[in-house]
Amino acid sequence: MGEISIGKLLIVGLIFVLLFGTKKLRTLGSDLGYALKGFQNAVKDEPTKAAAAIEKETEETIR
């Protein structure tokens, strides 16, 4: 009754394509991918920025 099958997913996908069109869905997917890539880059860069800030703070404390 509450199971999600491949057939149900295909029907939902078809409804999305009919409602939004393939061009709109392609644009949405591209935008989502760009946002995720930007988020991953920000997360990856954050530890290096934090380490640099801690090192600078430590040097100022020692002086």
CHARMM-style PDB file with segment names, atoms N, HN, CA, C and O in Angstrom:
ATOM      1  N   MET     1       0.822  -1.189   0.000  1.00  0.00      PROA
ATOM      2  CA  MET     1       0.000   0.000   0.000  1.00  0.00      PROA
ATOM      3  C   MET     1       0.872   1.262   0.000  1.00  0.00      PROA
ATOM      4  O   MET     1       0.658   2.154  -0.822  1.00  0.00      PROA
ATOM      5  N   GLY     2       1.828   1.348   0.888  1.00  0.00      PROA
ATOM      6  HN  GLY     2       2.002   0.624   1.556  1.00  0.00      PROA
ATOM      7  CA  GLY     2       2.671   2.529   0.963  1.00  0.00      PROA
ATOM      8  C   GLY     2       4.013   2.334   0.297  1.00  0.00      PROA
ATOM      9  O   GLY     2       4.922   3.144   0.476  1.00  0.00      PROA
ATOM     10  N   GLU     3       4.144   1.268  -0.469  1.00  0.00      PROA
ATOM     11  HN  GLU     3       3.405   0.610  -0.614  1.00  0.00      PROA
ATOM     12  CA  GLU     3       5.421   0.974  -1.111  1.00  0.00      PROA
ATOM     13  C   GLU     3       5.631   1.858  -2.339  1.00  0.00      PROA
ATOM     14  O   GLU     3       4.685   2.194  -3.052  1.00  0.00      PROA
ATOM     15  N   ILE     4       6.879   2.221  -2.565  1.00  0.00      PROA
ATOM     16  HN  ILE     4       7.647   1.948  -1.986  1.00  0.00      PROA
ATOM     17  CA  ILE     4       7.227   3.004  -3.750  1.00  0.00      PROA
ATOM     18  C   ILE     4       7.908   2.055  -4.732  1.00  0.00      PROA
ATOM     19  O   ILE     4       8.978   1.517  -4.446  1.00  0.00      PROA
ATOM     20  N   SER     5       7.295   1.859  -5.867  1.00  0.00      PROA
ATOM     21  HN  SER     5       6.426   2.296  -6.100  1.00  0.00      PROA
ATOM     22  CA  SER     5       7.856   0.955  -6.867  1.00  0.00      PROA
ATOM     23  C   SER     5       8.427   1.761  -8.035  1.00  0.00      PROA
ATOM     24  O   SER     5       8.243   2.975  -8.125  1.00  0.00      PROA
ATOM     25  N   ILE     6       9.113   1.062  -8.912  1.00  0.00      PROA
ATOM     26  HN  ILE     6       9.262   0.076  -8.839  1.00  0.00      PROA
ATOM     27  CA  ILE     6       9.693   1.699 -10.096  1.00  0.00      PROA
ATOM     28  C   ILE     6       8.592   2.301 -10.971  1.00  0.00      PROA
ATOM     29  O   ILE     6       8.757   3.389 -11.523  1.00  0.00      PROA
ATOM     30  N   GLY     7       7.490   1.600 -11.091  1.00  0.00      PROA
ATOM     31  HN  GLY     7       7.357   0.717 -10.643  1.00  0.00      PROA
ATOM     32  CA  GLY     7       6.377   2.097 -11.908  1.00  0.00      PROA
ATOM     33  C   GLY     7       5.826   3.411 -11.385  1.00  0.00      PROA
ATOM     34  O   GLY     7       5.536   4.326 -12.156  1.00  0.00      PROA
ATOM     35  N   LYS     8       5.682   3.498 -10.063  1.00  0.00      PROA
ATOM     36  HN  LYS     8       5.918   2.755  -9.436  1.00  0.00      PROA
ATOM     37  CA  LYS     8       5.181   4.737  -9.461  1.00  0.00      PROA
ATOM     38  C   LYS     8       6.169   5.882  -9.668  1.00  0.00      PROA
ATOM     39  O   LYS     8       5.766   7.012  -9.941  1.00  0.00      PROA
ATOM     40  N   LEU     9       7.458   5.588  -9.539  1.00  0.00      PROA
ATOM     41  HN  LEU     9       7.786   4.670  -9.317  1.00  0.00      PROA
ATOM     42  CA  LEU     9       8.466   6.627  -9.756  1.00  0.00      PROA
ATOM     43  C   LEU     9       8.470   7.110 -11.198  1.00  0.00      PROA
ATOM     44  O   LEU     9       8.643   8.301 -11.455  1.00  0.00      PROA
ATOM     45  N   LEU    10       8.280   6.193 -12.136  1.00  0.00      PROA
ATOM     46  HN  LEU    10       8.139   5.225 -11.927  1.00  0.00      PROA
ATOM     47  CA  LEU    10       8.212   6.584 -13.547  1.00  0.00      PROA
ATOM     48  C   LEU    10       7.002   7.470 -13.826  1.00  0.00      PROA
ATOM     49  O   LEU    10       7.095   8.427 -14.594  1.00  0.00      PROA
ATOM     50  N   ILE    11       5.872   7.154 -13.209  1.00  0.00      PROA
ATOM     51  HN  ILE    11       5.796   6.376 -12.586  1.00  0.00      PROA
ATOM     52  CA  ILE    11       4.665   7.971 -13.391  1.00  0.00      PROA
ATOM     53  C   ILE    11       4.889   9.374 -12.828  1.00  0.00      PROA
ATOM     54  O   ILE    11       4.525  10.366 -13.459  1.00  0.00      PROA
ATOM     55  N   VAL    12       5.485   9.453 -11.649  1.00  0.00      PROA
ATOM     56  HN  VAL    12       5.782   8.647 -11.136  1.00  0.00      PROA
ATOM     57  CA  VAL    12       5.766  10.759 -11.043  1.00  0.00      PROA
ATOM     58  C   VAL    12       6.745  11.541 -11.919  1.00  0.00      PROA
ATOM     59  O   VAL    12       6.574  12.744 -12.117  1.00  0.00      PROA
ATOM     60  N   GLY    13       7.763  10.870 -12.440  1.00  0.00      PROA
ATOM     61  HN  GLY    13       7.903   9.893 -12.278  1.00  0.00      PROA
ATOM     62  CA  GLY    13       8.719  11.528 -13.335  1.00  0.00      PROA
ATOM     63  C   GLY    13       8.055  12.046 -14.595  1.00  0.00      PROA
ATOM     64  O   GLY    13       8.351  13.152 -15.046  1.00  0.00      PROA
ATOM     65  N   LEU    14       7.161  11.259 -15.163  1.00  0.00      PROA
ATOM     66  HN  LEU    14       6.920  10.361 -14.797  1.00  0.00      PROA
ATOM     67  CA  LEU    14       6.432  11.673 -16.361  1.00  0.00      PROA
ATOM     68  C   LEU    14       5.560  12.897 -16.076  1.00  0.00      PROA
ATOM     69  O   LEU    14       5.466  13.804 -16.904  1.00  0.00      PROA
ATOM     70  N   ILE    15       4.936  12.918 -14.920  1.00  0.00      PROA
ATOM     71  HN  ILE    15       5.013  12.182 -14.248  1.00  0.00      PROA
ATOM     72  CA  ILE    15       4.107  14.074 -14.537  1.00  0.00      PROA
ATOM     73  C   ILE    15       4.980  15.327 -14.415  1.00  0.00      PROA
ATOM     74  O   ILE    15       4.585  16.402 -14.868  1.00  0.00      PROA
ATOM     75  N   PHE    16       6.168  15.192 -13.804  1.00  0.00      PROA
ATOM     76  HN  PHE    16       6.489  14.319 -13.437  1.00  0.00      PROA
ATOM     77  CA  PHE    16       7.079  16.331 -13.697  1.00  0.00      PROA
ATOM     78  C   PHE    16       7.484  16.844 -15.072  1.00  0.00      PROA
ATOM     79  O   PHE    16       7.523  18.053 -15.301  1.00  0.00      PROA
ATOM     80  N   VAL    17       7.783  15.934 -15.980  1.00  0.00      PROA
ATOM     81  HN  VAL    17       7.752  14.952 -15.794  1.00  0.00      PROA
ATOM     82  CA  VAL    17       8.179  16.341 -17.334  1.00  0.00      PROA
ATOM     83  C   VAL    17       7.030  17.054 -18.030  1.00  0.00      PROA
ATOM     84  O   VAL    17       7.242  18.055 -18.714  1.00  0.00      PROA
ATOM     85  N   LEU    18       5.816  16.546 -17.860  1.00  0.00      PROA
ATOM     86  HN  LEU    18       5.643  15.733 -17.304  1.00  0.00      PROA
ATOM     87  CA  LEU    18       4.664  17.189 -18.492  1.00  0.00      PROA
ATOM     88  C   LEU    18       4.381  18.564 -17.890  1.00  0.00      PROA
ATOM     89  O   LEU    18       4.005  19.490 -18.609  1.00  0.00      PROA
ATOM     90  N   LEU    19       4.559  18.701 -16.585  1.00  0.00      PROA
ATOM     91  HN  LEU    19       4.865  17.949 -16.001  1.00  0.00      PROA
ATOM     92  CA  LEU    19       4.281  19.980 -15.928  1.00  0.00      PROA
ATOM     93  C   LEU    19       5.348  21.035 -16.230  1.00  0.00      PROA
ATOM     94  O   LEU    19       5.020  22.178 -16.550  1.00  0.00      PROA
ATOM     95  N   PHE    20       6.610  20.655 -16.131  1.00  0.00      PROA
ATOM     96  HN  PHE    20       6.876  19.727 -15.872  1.00  0.00      PROA
ATOM     97  CA  PHE    20       7.681  21.635 -16.222  1.00  0.00      PROA
ATOM     98  C   PHE    20       8.385  21.660 -17.570  1.00  0.00      PROA
ATOM     99  O   PHE    20       8.975  22.677 -17.934  1.00  0.00      PROA
ATOM    100  N   GLY    21       8.337  20.588 -18.299  1.00  0.00      PROA
ATOM    101  HN  GLY    21       7.857  19.762 -18.004  1.00  0.00      PROA
ATOM    102  CA  GLY    21       9.055  20.524 -19.571  1.00  0.00      PROA
ATOM    103  C   GLY    21      10.502  20.124 -19.356  1.00  0.00      PROA
ATOM    104  O   GLY    21      11.065  20.333 -18.282  1.00  0.00      PROA
ATOM    105  N   THR    22      11.090  19.553 -20.378  1.00  0.00      PROA
ATOM    106  HN  THR    22      10.632  19.383 -21.251  1.00  0.00      PROA
ATOM    107  CA  THR    22      12.459  19.050 -20.234  1.00  0.00      PROA
ATOM    108  C   THR    22      13.481  20.170 -20.097  1.00  0.00      PROA
ATOM    109  O   THR    22      14.478  20.008 -19.394  1.00  0.00      PROA
ATOM    110  N   LYS    23      13.255  21.295 -20.751  1.00  0.00      PROA
ATOM    111  HN  LYS    23      12.444  21.427 -21.322  1.00  0.00      PROA
ATOM    112  CA  LYS    23      14.215  22.395 -20.672  1.00  0.00      PROA
ATOM    113  C   LYS    23      14.273  22.962 -19.256  1.00  0.00      PROA
ATOM    114  O   LYS    23      15.356  23.233 -18.738  1.00  0.00      PROA
ATOM    115  N   LYS    24      13.124  23.139 -18.638  1.00  0.00      PROA
ATOM    116  HN  LYS    24      12.244  22.919 -19.059  1.00  0.00      PROA
ATOM    117  CA  LYS    24      13.076  23.675 -17.279  1.00  0.00      PROA
ATOM    118  C   LYS    24      13.724  22.704 -16.293  1.00  0.00      PROA
ATOM    119  O   LYS    24      14.452  23.126 -15.395  1.00  0.00      PROA
ATOM    120  N   LEU    25      13.462  21.402 -16.460  1.00  0.00      PROA
ATOM    121  HN  LEU    25      12.870  21.059 -17.190  1.00  0.00      PROA
ATOM    122  CA  LEU    25      14.062  20.411 -15.573  1.00  0.00      PROA
ATOM    123  C   LEU    25      15.575  20.343 -15.768  1.00  0.00      PROA
ATOM    124  O   LEU    25      16.313  20.172 -14.797  1.00  0.00      PROA
ATOM    125  N   ARG    26      16.042  20.473 -16.997  1.00  0.00      PROA
ATOM    126  HN  ARG    26      15.442  20.612 -17.785  1.00  0.00      PROA
ATOM    127  CA  ARG    26      17.479  20.467 -17.278  1.00  0.00      PROA
ATOM    128  C   ARG    26      18.138  21.671 -16.614  1.00  0.00      PROA
ATOM    129  O   ARG    26      19.212  21.546 -16.026  1.00  0.00      PROA
ATOM    130  N   THR    27      17.505  22.826 -16.706  1.00  0.00      PROA
ATOM    131  HN  THR    27      16.633  22.927 -17.184  1.00  0.00      PROA
ATOM    132  CA  THR    27      18.036  24.035 -16.082  1.00  0.00      PROA
ATOM    133  C   THR    27      18.055  23.890 -14.565  1.00  0.00      PROA
ATOM    134  O   THR    27      19.020  24.280 -13.908  1.00  0.00      PROA
ATOM    135  N   LEU    28      16.992  23.332 -14.019  1.00  0.00      PROA
ATOM    136  HN  LEU    28      16.208  23.015 -14.553  1.00  0.00      PROA
ATOM    137  CA  LEU    28      16.909  23.120 -12.577  1.00  0.00      PROA
ATOM    138  C   LEU    28      18.003  22.171 -12.106  1.00  0.00      PROA
ATOM    139  O   LEU    28      18.636  22.415 -11.079  1.00  0.00      PROA
ATOM    140  N   GLY    29      18.229  21.094 -12.846  1.00  0.00      PROA
ATOM    141  HN  GLY    29      17.715  20.895 -13.681  1.00  0.00      PROA
ATOM    142  CA  GLY    29      19.291  20.148 -12.501  1.00  0.00      PROA
ATOM    143  C   GLY    29      20.664  20.779 -12.579  1.00  0.00      PROA
ATOM    144  O   GLY    29      21.521  20.520 -11.733  1.00  0.00      PROA
ATOM    145  N   SER    30      20.877  21.599 -13.580  1.00  0.00      PROA
ATOM    146  HN  SER    30      20.181  21.810 -14.267  1.00  0.00      PROA
ATOM    147  CA  SER    30      22.155  22.286 -13.732  1.00  0.00      PROA
ATOM    148  C   SER    30      22.394  23.253 -12.576  1.00  0.00      PROA
ATOM    149  O   SER    30      23.494  23.306 -12.025  1.00  0.00      PROA
ATOM    150  N   ASP    31      21.377  24.009 -12.211  1.00  0.00      PROA
ATOM    151  HN  ASP    31      20.484  23.966 -12.658  1.00  0.00      PROA
ATOM    152  CA  ASP    31      21.492  24.947 -11.097  1.00  0.00      PROA
ATOM    153  C   ASP    31      21.748  24.220  -9.781  1.00  0.00      PROA
ATOM    154  O   ASP    31      22.545  24.674  -8.960  1.00  0.00      PROA
ATOM    155  N   LEU    32      21.076  23.102  -9.584  1.00  0.00      PROA
ATOM    156  HN  LEU    32      20.429  22.733 -10.251  1.00  0.00      PROA
ATOM    157  CA  LEU    32      21.263  22.321  -8.366  1.00  0.00      PROA
ATOM    158  C   LEU    32      22.685  21.768  -8.301  1.00  0.00      PROA
ATOM    159  O   LEU    32      23.316  21.802  -7.245  1.00  0.00      PROA
ATOM    160  N   GLY    33      23.184  21.266  -9.412  1.00  0.00      PROA
ATOM    161  HN  GLY    33      22.672  21.238 -10.270  1.00  0.00      PROA
ATOM    162  CA  GLY    33      24.553  20.759  -9.454  1.00  0.00      PROA
ATOM    163  C   GLY    33      25.575  21.844  -9.177  1.00  0.00      PROA
ATOM    164  O   GLY    33      26.553  21.608  -8.468  1.00  0.00      PROA
ATOM    165  N   TYR    34      25.361  23.033  -9.730  1.00  0.00      PROA
ATOM    166  HN  TYR    34      24.566  23.225 -10.306  1.00  0.00      PROA
ATOM    167  CA  TYR    34      26.264  24.158  -9.502  1.00  0.00      PROA
ATOM    168  C   TYR    34      26.261  24.557  -8.021  1.00  0.00      PROA
ATOM    169  O   TYR    34      27.314  24.850  -7.454  1.00  0.00      PROA
ATOM    170  N   ALA    35      25.085  24.567  -7.402  1.00  0.00      PROA
ATOM    171  HN  ALA    35      24.230  24.329  -7.863  1.00  0.00      PROA
ATOM    172  CA  ALA    35      24.980  24.927  -5.988  1.00  0.00      PROA
ATOM    173  C   ALA    35      25.683  23.897  -5.109  1.00  0.00      PROA
ATOM    174  O   ALA    35      26.379  24.262  -4.162  1.00  0.00      PROA
ATOM    175  N   LEU    36      25.506  22.620  -5.415  1.00  0.00      PROA
ATOM    176  HN  LEU    36      24.940  22.324  -6.185  1.00  0.00      PROA
ATOM    177  CA  LEU    36      26.162  21.574  -4.631  1.00  0.00      PROA
ATOM    178  C   LEU    36      27.680  21.642  -4.773  1.00  0.00      PROA
ATOM    179  O   LEU    36      28.407  21.439  -3.801  1.00  0.00      PROA
ATOM    180  N   LYS    37      28.153  21.925  -5.971  1.00  0.00      PROA
ATOM    181  HN  LYS    37      27.563  22.091  -6.761  1.00  0.00      PROA
ATOM    182  CA  LYS    37      29.592  22.035  -6.199  1.00  0.00      PROA
ATOM    183  C   LYS    37      30.164  23.215  -5.414  1.00  0.00      PROA
ATOM    184  O   LYS    37      31.239  23.107  -4.823  1.00  0.00      PROA
ATOM    185  N   GLY    38      29.453  24.330  -5.407  1.00  0.00      PROA
ATOM    186  HN  GLY    38      28.580  24.417  -5.886  1.00  0.00      PROA
ATOM    187  CA  GLY    38      29.885  25.490  -4.632  1.00  0.00      PROA
ATOM    188  C   GLY    38      29.910  25.202  -3.144  1.00  0.00      PROA
ATOM    189  O   GLY    38      30.821  25.638  -2.439  1.00  0.00      PROA
ATOM    190  N   PHE    39      28.913  24.468  -2.660  1.00  0.00      PROA
ATOM    191  HN  PHE    39      28.173  24.115  -3.233  1.00  0.00      PROA
ATOM    192  CA  PHE    39      28.861  24.102  -1.244  1.00  0.00      PROA
ATOM    193  C   PHE    39      30.029  23.191  -0.884  1.00  0.00      PROA
ATOM    194  O   PHE    39      30.665  23.379   0.153  1.00  0.00      PROA
ATOM    195  N   GLN    40      30.314  22.210  -1.728  1.00  0.00      PROA
ATOM    196  HN  GLN    40      29.797  22.057  -2.571  1.00  0.00      PROA
ATOM    197  CA  GLN    40      31.429  21.299  -1.470  1.00  0.00      PROA
ATOM    198  C   GLN    40      32.756  22.046  -1.449  1.00  0.00      PROA
ATOM    199  O   GLN    40      33.611  21.759  -0.611  1.00  0.00      PROA
ATOM    200  N   ASN    41      32.939  22.991  -2.351  1.00  0.00      PROA
ATOM    201  HN  ASN    41      32.245  23.224  -3.032  1.00  0.00      PROA
ATOM    202  CA  ASN    41      34.174  23.786  -2.365  1.00  0.00      PROA
ATOM    203  C   ASN    41      34.295  24.628  -1.101  1.00  0.00      PROA
ATOM    204  O   ASN    41      35.388  24.768  -0.552  1.00  0.00      PROA
ATOM    205  N   ALA    42      33.190  25.185  -0.639  1.00  0.00      PROA
ATOM    206  HN  ALA    42      32.302  25.071  -1.084  1.00  0.00      PROA
ATOM    207  CA  ALA    42      33.207  25.997   0.576  1.00  0.00      PROA
ATOM    208  C   ALA    42      33.539  25.143   1.791  1.00  0.00      PROA
ATOM    209  O   ALA    42      34.295  25.570   2.664  1.00  0.00      PROA
ATOM    210  N   VAL    43      32.982  23.949   1.851  1.00  0.00      PROA
ATOM    211  HN  VAL    43      32.367  23.603   1.142  1.00  0.00      PROA
ATOM    212  CA  VAL    43      33.252  23.057   2.979  1.00  0.00      PROA
ATOM    213  C   VAL    43      34.709  22.602   2.952  1.00  0.00      PROA
ATOM    214  O   VAL    43      35.344  22.484   4.000  1.00  0.00      PROA
ATOM    215  N   LYS    44      35.238  22.347   1.758  1.00  0.00      PROA
ATOM    216  HN  LYS    44      34.722  22.443   0.907  1.00  0.00      PROA
ATOM    217  CA  LYS    44      36.616  21.889   1.633  1.00  0.00      PROA
ATOM    218  C   LYS    44      37.590  23.011   2.001  1.00  0.00      PROA
ATOM    219  O   LYS    44      38.634  22.735   2.593  1.00  0.00      PROA
ATOM    220  N   ASP    45      37.285  24.246   1.672  1.00  0.00      PROA
ATOM    221  HN  ASP    45      36.438  24.471   1.191  1.00  0.00      PROA
ATOM    222  CA  ASP    45      38.170  25.376   1.950  1.00  0.00      PROA
ATOM    223  C   ASP    45      38.093  25.834   3.399  1.00  0.00      PROA
ATOM    224  O   ASP    45      39.031  26.462   3.891  1.00  0.00      PROA
ATOM    225  N   GLU    46      37.024  25.543   4.078  1.00  0.00      PROA
ATOM    226  HN  GLU    46      36.262  25.033   3.678  1.00  0.00      PROA
ATOM    227  CA  GLU    46      36.814  26.029   5.441  1.00  0.00      PROA
ATOM    228  C   GLU    46      37.890  25.558   6.423  1.00  0.00      PROA
ATOM    229  O   GLU    46      38.375  26.385   7.195  1.00  0.00      PROA
ATOM    230  N   PRO    47      38.293  24.288   6.444  1.00  0.00      PROA
ATOM    231  CA  PRO    47      39.330  23.879   7.407  1.00  0.00      PROA
ATOM    232  C   PRO    47      40.652  24.614   7.210  1.00  0.00      PROA
ATOM    233  O   PRO    47      41.328  24.913   8.194  1.00  0.00      PROA
ATOM    234  N   THR    48      41.037  24.909   5.994  1.00  0.00      PROA
ATOM    235  HN  THR    48      40.487  24.666   5.194  1.00  0.00      PROA
ATOM    236  CA  THR    48      42.298  25.616   5.775  1.00  0.00      PROA
ATOM    237  C   THR    48      42.195  27.058   6.261  1.00  0.00      PROA
ATOM    238  O   THR    48      43.156  27.592   6.816  1.00  0.00      PROA
ATOM    239  N   LYS    49      41.048  27.690   6.060  1.00  0.00      PROA
ATOM    240  HN  LYS    49      40.268  27.256   5.610  1.00  0.00      PROA
ATOM    241  CA  LYS    49      40.858  29.056   6.552  1.00  0.00      PROA
ATOM    242  C   LYS    49      40.849  29.074   8.074  1.00  0.00      PROA
ATOM    243  O   LYS    49      41.424  29.973   8.688  1.00  0.00      PROA
ATOM    244  N   ALA    50      40.197  28.082   8.688  1.00  0.00      PROA
ATOM    245  HN  ALA    50      39.731  27.352   8.189  1.00  0.00      PROA
ATOM    246  CA  ALA    50      40.141  28.009  10.143  1.00  0.00      PROA
ATOM    247  C   ALA    50      41.531  27.768  10.720  1.00  0.00      PROA
ATOM    248  O   ALA    50      41.892  28.370  11.732  1.00  0.00      PROA
ATOM    249  N   ALA    51      42.308  26.901  10.094  1.00  0.00      PROA
ATOM    250  HN  ALA    51      42.015  26.412   9.273  1.00  0.00      PROA
ATOM    251  CA  ALA    51      43.665  26.623  10.571  1.00  0.00      PROA
ATOM    252  C   ALA    51      44.533  27.870  10.462  1.00  0.00      PROA
ATOM    253  O   ALA    51      45.324  28.149  11.364  1.00  0.00      PROA
ATOM    254  N   ALA    52      44.400  28.617   9.385  1.00  0.00      PROA
ATOM    255  HN  ALA    52      43.757  28.390   8.653  1.00  0.00      PROA
ATOM    256  CA  ALA    52      45.177  29.842   9.209  1.00  0.00      PROA
ATOM    257  C   ALA    52      44.792  30.880  10.260  1.00  0.00      PROA
ATOM    258  O   ALA    52      45.657  31.583  10.782  1.00  0.00      PROA
ATOM    259  N   ALA    53      43.514  30.980  10.571  1.00  0.00      PROA
ATOM    260  HN  ALA    53      42.811  30.409  10.147  1.00  0.00      PROA
ATOM    261  CA  ALA    53      43.059  31.938  11.579  1.00  0.00      PROA
ATOM    262  C   ALA    53      43.574  31.555  12.961  1.00  0.00      PROA
ATOM    263  O   ALA    53      43.975  32.423  13.737  1.00  0.00      PROA
ATOM    264  N   ILE    54      43.565  30.273  13.270  1.00  0.00      PROA
ATOM    265  HN  ILE    54      43.240  29.568  12.640  1.00  0.00      PROA
ATOM    266  CA  ILE    54      44.064  29.814  14.573  1.00  0.00      PROA
ATOM    267  C   ILE    54      45.562  30.065  14.676  1.00  0.00      PROA
ATOM    268  O   ILE    54      46.050  30.490  15.724  1.00  0.00      PROA
ATOM    269  N   GLU    55      46.291  29.807  13.602  1.00  0.00      PROA
ATOM    270  HN  GLU    55      45.896  29.461  12.752  1.00  0.00      PROA
ATOM    271  CA  GLU    55      47.734  30.033  13.607  1.00  0.00      PROA
ATOM    272  C   GLU    55      48.046  31.511  13.805  1.00  0.00      PROA
ATOM    273  O   GLU    55      48.951  31.854  14.566  1.00  0.00      PROA
ATOM    274  N   LYS    56      47.316  32.381  13.137  1.00  0.00      PROA
ATOM    275  HN  LYS    56      46.581  32.103  12.518  1.00  0.00      PROA
ATOM    276  CA  LYS    56      47.532  33.821  13.268  1.00  0.00      PROA
ATOM    277  C   LYS    56      47.214  34.270  14.690  1.00  0.00      PROA
ATOM    278  O   LYS    56      47.941  35.078  15.268  1.00  0.00      PROA
ATOM    279  N   GLU    57      46.137  33.748  15.245  1.00  0.00      PROA
ATOM    280  HN  GLU    57      45.547  33.092  14.775  1.00  0.00      PROA
ATOM    281  CA  GLU    57      45.734  34.102  16.604  1.00  0.00      PROA
ATOM    282  C   GLU    57      46.786  33.638  17.605  1.00  0.00      PROA
ATOM    283  O   GLU    57      47.084  34.345  18.567  1.00  0.00      PROA
ATOM    284  N   THR    58      47.345  32.459  17.383  1.00  0.00      PROA
ATOM    285  HN  THR    58      47.103  31.885  16.601  1.00  0.00      PROA
ATOM    286  CA  THR    58      48.375  31.925  18.273  1.00  0.00      PROA
ATOM    287  C   THR    58      49.629  32.782  18.218  1.00  0.00      PROA
ATOM    288  O   THR    58      50.237  33.051  19.254  1.00  0.00      PROA
ATOM    289  N   GLU    59      50.025  33.213  17.031  1.00  0.00      PROA
ATOM    290  HN  GLU    59      49.531  32.995  16.190  1.00  0.00      PROA
ATOM    291  CA  GLU    59      51.206  34.064  16.892  1.00  0.00      PROA
ATOM    292  C   GLU    59      51.006  35.396  17.606  1.00  0.00      PROA
ATOM    293  O   GLU    59      51.938  35.908  18.226  1.00  0.00      PROA
ATOM    294  N   GLU    60      49.815  35.958  17.528  1.00  0.00      PROA
ATOM    295  HN  GLU    60      49.058  35.542  17.024  1.00  0.00      PROA
ATOM    296  CA  GLU    60      49.535  37.231  18.193  1.00  0.00      PROA
ATOM    297  C   GLU    60      49.532  37.057  19.703  1.00  0.00      PROA
ATOM    298  O   GLU    60      49.947  37.960  20.429  1.00  0.00      PROA
ATOM    299  N   THR    61      49.071  35.910  20.185  1.00  0.00      PROA
ATOM    300  HN  THR    61      48.735  35.176  19.595  1.00  0.00      PROA
ATOM    301  CA  THR    61      49.031  35.646  21.620  1.00  0.00      PROA
ATOM    302  C   THR    61      50.441  35.476  22.173  1.00  0.00      PROA
ATOM    303  O   THR    61      50.726  35.922  23.285  1.00  0.00      PROA
ATOM    304  N   ILE    62      51.314  34.846  21.422  1.00  0.00      PROA
ATOM    305  HN  ILE    62      51.083  34.485  20.518  1.00  0.00      PROA
ATOM    306  CA  ILE    62      52.683  34.603  21.872  1.00  0.00      PROA
ATOM    307  C   ILE    62      53.444  35.913  22.001  1.00  0.00      PROA
ATOM    308  O   ILE    62      54.269  36.049  22.904  1.00  0.00      PROA
ATOM    309  N   ARG    63      53.198  36.861  21.143  1.00  0.00      PROA
ATOM    310  HN  ARG    63      52.528  36.750  20.409  1.00  0.00      PROA
ATOM    311  CA  ARG    63      53.907  38.150  21.175  1.00  0.00      PROA
ATOM    312  C   ARG    63      53.439  38.912  22.326  1.00  0.00      PROA
ATOM    313  OT1 ARG    63      53.898  40.032  22.553  1.00  0.00      PROA
TER     314      ARG     63
END
